Amino acid sequence: MDITTDGMQPMDMPLAVRPVPETTDQDPRWRRIVARDRAADGLFWYAVTTTGVYCRPSCPSRTARPENVRIYDSREAARAAGFRACRRCRPDAAPVAEACAIVAAACRHIEQAETVPTTEELAAACGWSVAHFHRTFRAETGLTPHDYAAAHRDGRLRAALAGGATVTAALYEAGFGSSSRFYAHADRALGMQPSAYRKGGAGESLHFAVGQCALGAILVASSERGVCAILMGDAPDALLRDLQDRFPKATLIGGDAEYEQRVAQVVAFVEAPGTGLDLPLDIRGTAFQRRVWTALRAIPPGQVATYRDVARAIGAPQAVRAVAGACAANALAVAIPCHRVVRTDGSLSGYRWGIARKRALIAREGAVLP
C-alpha cells in the first residue's frame, strides 16, 4: 500500500515514515538548538560540518548556520558519520538526571563499604573513566570522592564518640584501619583530642574577652590551637551565651588582660581593614565547609564575590545553596570574610550578625557591589 496516497496527512503518519525536511531549519528540532534547550539534551544530538564536532542541543557554542548542521538521533550515529565530541558541552557525558543517580549510588556505596573504595573502583562500577567520574562527582556533591569518604567517616567517628563508645571502638567503627592513621586525622576532624570529644568537650579551656567597636560588641575566644570564635552583636551578654552554647562543656576563662590584646587586634581590623588580620585560627567544620571557608579567605579586601562564584572556585558550580549554608555556619566573623559574599544581582543576603554590619564592613573595605 502506498502510504502517501492513503488519505493520511503528514503529521498523522508514523514517525519512521514522515517526510524528511528539505533543510535543517525546517526541522522542529532546529528551534530547540537555537534556544539551547536543556530539556532536549539526550533526545537528539547535532553535528557541525565546518568544525567536525557534535554537540548537545544546549551547547553554549556559537550557533552554526543551519546548512552546516546535521541532526542525529544518537551519539553513535554522529560518531559513525565521522564527527568527534564537543569539548564544551561534552555530549558523551551522561544526562544530568542519570549523572545524579550514578553519583548518588556511588555515595551509598562509599557509606556502606567496610573499607573506603578507590576512585578507580567507583569509576569502573559505573562504566566511566576515572577523570570523568571524579569531575562529575565533585560537580554534584561539592567534594571529591576521597573528601566525601573522609567526611562520612568523620561523621561516624563523632556519632560513635558521642554515643559513649570507647576511643578504640570508635576508630574501628568509623573505618580507620589503624590507630596511627586515626590519631593523625582525628585531632583535625574533631577540633580536640578524641577523649575530650567523647566527654562532650569537657576539659577544654577557652580564653575569651569582649570588646567594643564601631559595629557594636565583639567577642573573641581561643583554644590552644588558635582563635575559634569571633562573634559580633549588640549585647555582650548575648555573645557570651552564644559562646557557651557552642562549647557547653568547655571551661571559659575571661578577664585576661593579656588576651584582651588579641581582641584589640580584631577591633583594629574591623575599624581599618587595610591593617590585615594575622591570627592563628582553630577552624572547626566539615570538609565541605572548610573548602568554602578557604575560598572566602582568598577574596581580597575591597572585593566581593557571589555565592555562585564561590561554588565555582571550589569546583562545585551546582552547590550554591550548600555554599550559602557554609557561610551561615561560619563562627569566625571577619577572619573568614563571609561578609564579602553577595547575591548575583549585588544585593546583600542574610548575614548572621546583621545586614547592617555586612553593609558597613563592605563599605569600610571600599568594595563596589555589582
N, C-alpha and C positions, 0 to 999 in steps of 0.2 A: 504494500500500500504506500502510495506517495503521500508522506505526511504534510507536504507543502500544499496539497490540494484537498485536504480532508476537512476543510472548513475551520481549522483551528487557527486562532490568532497567534502571532509570535510569542507573546508573553504567556500563552496557555500551554506552549509546548514544553516537554520535559527539558531540563537544563542541558542535558547532553546534546540535544539536537537544535538548540536555539541558534539562530543565525549569528555568526561572529561579527562584531562591529568592524567596519572597514578600517577605522583608525582608533588609536588608543584613547583619544579624548572623547570618543563616543561610548566608551566602556564606562558603566556607572562606577566602577572601582577607581577610575581616574580621579573623580572628585574627592574620594577619601584619601588619595595620595596627596593631592594638592592641599587638603585640610590637615594633613599629618595626623590622621585619626588613629589614636592608640587602640580604640576598640576593634580596629581591623587587623591588628597585629596577630599573626597566627592563622588568619583566614586566607591570606594570599601574600605573595612577595612580588616585587618588581625589580627589573634589571635595566641598566642604562647602557646602551651600546657604545657610547662615546667614552665611558670610563671603565667598562668591563666589570662592574660590580653589581651585586644585587642587594636589595635593602628591604627593611620592614616598611609598611605604609607610613609609619610615624617618623621615619628617618628625618633628622633635623637638617640634612644637607640641602643645598640649594635645589629648588625644583627643576627637574630636567625638562627639555622640550618634549612634548608628547610623542613626536615622531621618532624620538630616540629611546622610547620606553617600551619594554616588553613585560607583560604581566603573567605570572605563573601561579599555579595552584599549590605548588610545593617548593621547598628549598632544593629538593633533589632534582626537580625539573630545571631549575635555574642553573644548578651546578652542571647538569648534563649538557646544558646549552653552552657551557664554557665560561660562565661568569663566576667570579670569586666573591666572598663575603665582604660587605662593607665594614670598615674598621670603626665607623662612628656609631652605627646602630646595632652592630653585632647580630645580624639576622639569624645566625646559627644558635644563639643562646635561647634558652627555654623561655616561653611566655611568662609574664610576671606571676600569674596565679600558680603556674607549675613550679616556678622557681621558689615561691613562698612555701609551697607544700614540701618540696625537697629539702629546703633549709630547715623547716620545722621538724621533719623526720630525722634529720641529722642531729638536731638539738636533743630530741628524745633519746637518740642512740647514745649521745655523749652522757646524758643524765643517768641512763640505766646501765651503762657499761661498768664493770668492776674495775677495769684499768682504762685510762684515757686513750681512745683510739687516735691514731695519727691522722694528719690531714690527708695523706696518701690513701689510707684505708677508707676514710669517709668519701673522698672523691671517687674512688673505684666503686663503692657501693651504689652511687647514683649514676655512674657511667659518664662522669665529667672529667675533664683534665684537672690536675691539681690547681693550676693557675686560675682557671675559670671558677672552680668551686670556691677557692679562697676569696676571690673577688666578690662573688655573689653572696657568700655567707656574710662577709663584712658589710656589704651594702644593706642586707636585710636586717642584721642584728646590731650593727654598730661595733661589733667585736670580731676579732679573728677567731677561728675555731679553737686555737690554743688559749686565748684570753677567755672565751666563753667557758671552756672546760675549767679553767682556773677559778673563774667567778663562781661557777656552780660548786666546785669543791670547797671554796671559802664559805659559801652558804651552808653546806653540810657540816663544815667544821664548827661554825658559830652555833648552829642548831644543836649539835651534839654536846658542846660545852655548856650551852645554856640549859640543856636538859639534865645536867648533872653527871654526864659521862666523865670518866677519868680522862686525863690528857692522853694517855696511851691508847685507850679505847677510841677516843675521838679522832686521833690521827689516822688510825686504820679504817675507821668507819667513813671518814671523808675521802679516802682513796689515796693517801700518801703511802708510797712504797717503803719508805724508811724514815726513821726518826730524824736522821740528819737533814733530809730534804724538808721534813716538816718544820723543824726549828729554824731553818734558813728562810722559810717562807712565812711562817705563822706570825712573827712579830709585825711584819708589814701589813699582813691581811687583817690582823686584829687591832693593831694600834697599841698593844701591850703584850706582856707575857701571857701565854695560854692559861697558866694557873690563875692569873689575876682576872682574865676574862671569865673563866669558869665561876669565879666568885662575884661576878657582876661588876668588875672594876674595883672591888674593894682593895684598899692598899695603895691605889694610885693617888699621888698628890699633885694637885694643880695649883699653881700660883696665879693670882689674878689681881687686877686693880681696875678701878673705874675712873675715867676722866671726863672732861667736858671739851667739846669742840663746837665749831660754828653750826654743826648739824645736830647737836644735842648730846646726849650721854653716849659714851663709848666704853665698852668693857673688853679687856684683853686678858686671855688666860693661856697658860703654857704648861705643858707636861715636860718630862725630862728630855724629850726629843725636839721640842720647839713649840711655837705658838699653835694652839689647837682651836682657838675660837677668837674671833673679833666680831663683837655684836654691837649694833647701834640701836638707839631708841630714844624715847622721851624721858623715861624714868629709870634711874639706876637700880631700884628695887626689882623692876620687871626684868632687867637684863640679868641680874643675879639669879632670879627664879628660872630664867631660860637656861643659864649655865647649869644649875642644879638638876634640871630636867634632863639635860644632855648627859650628865655624868652623875647619876643618882647615888652611886656608892663610892665616889672618889672623895678624898679629903681636900677641901678647898682652903687655901691659905691666902688671906688677903692682908692688906695694910703694910706690905713690904716696901719700904722706901726705895730700895734698890730696884725692885721690879717696876715701880712706877716710872722709871726712866724708859722702860720699854713702851709703856702707854704713851709717854711723851713723843716717842718716835712715830707711833701710829698717828697721833693727833697732828704732828707736824706734816706728815704725808697728806692727811686729809686737807689741811689748810693750804698746802703748797705741793701739789702732786709732782712737780718737777724735781723735788728733792730726792725722790726714789725711796723705796722701802726694801731694805736688805735684812730680812729676818729669817732665822731658821723656822721652818714650818713643820708641824706634825699633821699631815694631811690624811684624813681617815675617810674612806669611801670605797665604793665598789670599783672594779676595774674600769667600767664604762665611765663612771663619774670622774675618776682620776684622769682619764683621757680627755674628757671635756674640760676639766679644770686646767690641765696643761695647755690646751688650746687657748683658753681665756687669758692665761698669763702671757701668752705670746702676742696679744693685742696691745700695741704700744699706747701710752697716754696720748690723748688728743685724737684718737681714732675710735670708731665704733664698728661693730660687725653685726650682721643679722644672725638669727638662730640658724638659718639655712647655711650661711657662710661657715659657721662653726661646725655644723654637721658635715659639710663638705671637707673641712680641714681635717677632721678625724677619719675621713674615708667612709662615712655613713650618711650619704645625702638624703636617705629616707627617714633618718632618725631625728627629725626636727623636734617632735614633741618630747622625745627622750632627752634631748639636749636641754630643752626648757626645764624639764624636771631636775636635771643635774644642776642647773643654775639655781633653782629654787632650794636645793639641798645644801648649797654652799654655806658653811658656817664661818668663813674667813673673809668678811667684808673688806674691800679694797685690796687686800693681799692677793686674793683671787678675784679679779675685777669683773664680776658678773654684771656690774652696772654698765659695762661697755657693750652689752648685747641688746639690740633693739629689734623691733619688728621690721619686716621687709619694707614697709612704707615709711619707716623712720620714726614711727610713734613709739612711745615708751610703754612696754608691757609691765606686768607685775614685778615688784621688787620687794623682797621680804622685809626690808627696812623702810619701805615707803617710797612712792613715786617721786615725792618732792625731793627726797635725798638723792635719788638716782639722777634726777634732772640737775640738781646742784653739783653733783660730782662730775657729770659730763661737762657742765658749763665751766667748772674750775679747771678742767683739763683742756679746755679750748676746742673740744670736738665739734664738728659741724654735722648735724643729723642729715641723712639722705632725704 
